[in-house]
Amino acid sequence: MKALIATGHGPLKDNLEVTDLPIPVPGAGQMLVKIAAASINATDVVVVTGGYQDIFPITFPYVPGNDFAGTVTAIGPGVSAYQVGDEVFGQAMPHQLRAIASDTRPSVSTGALAEYAVFETDTPLIAHRPFSVSVEHAAALAIVGTAARAVMKTANIMSGETVFVIGATGGVGTALVPLLVAAGARITATAGSAADGELLRHLGVHEVVGFDAAGYPDQVDAVFNLVLPADRLPSAGASLRPGGRIVSIIFPAPSLEQLGRDDVDIHFVMDMEGTFGGMQDVADAAASGLLFPTIAAVHSLEDSVAAVVAQSRAARPGKVVVTM
């Protein structure tokens, strides 16, 4: 099979290539999926460029890719929830990042940026794909859908509250904004260009600002941090009113000391347990039109190195998808 692999840590163009690998074989409790589409995440970029190598040392070749949609082609012993021919989608960490996954029902795989991948079946982070949701949309929605729903439930936004979304044009941000609109929030969000700002206004954002902290709003009820590392959070924290809350999805988890304030609440969300609703909830919300992704570009697997580079530059809003 064809697969995107990393051959080492370093610049993406120098350390990524598409090559042939053996088709993996499912073991007990696992299924083999013929991948139709996968999407690129920031984690893929950080792992390959070496940003996590002190925390998660990996061996090479390494097949990246978390989000996927595809068709079950084989099942291992003890699998009853799925059968050959099922259309499935979800998210799973490449097995070398097993430490990030759930302790009890880990969703891990051989890497989704390949023509075939093996997945664990006993996880809330994989579900049957609704036929009304395309493979591209399903692959783009897996992580952003669970993340957007999790941060909404964590923040508990009430109608009329003011919120500030940092990183609103990314995959999670473009899925989150419509949920905030539905909750009745007054939304300020960051954008890097006039075109991105127009997209955000189309999604329902009330005010668009740049990434310069001097233009950030004051006294908001909640901040959603979707892009900033912990050492850049003080500028975000300064936007909060006393007693406000910040919800961050950027690993590693930030602290109040890093935020530079002790009069607000800080929440870190990485819901690998499906605590706030698993992939079946995402499937239901997507099928009903309540949850949808923004797709920036679609690349073929043969062009997947360019897809990862595009993700690293974050030049376009939404998700970058790879089709097989």
Disulfide bonds with the S-S distance in Angstrom:
none
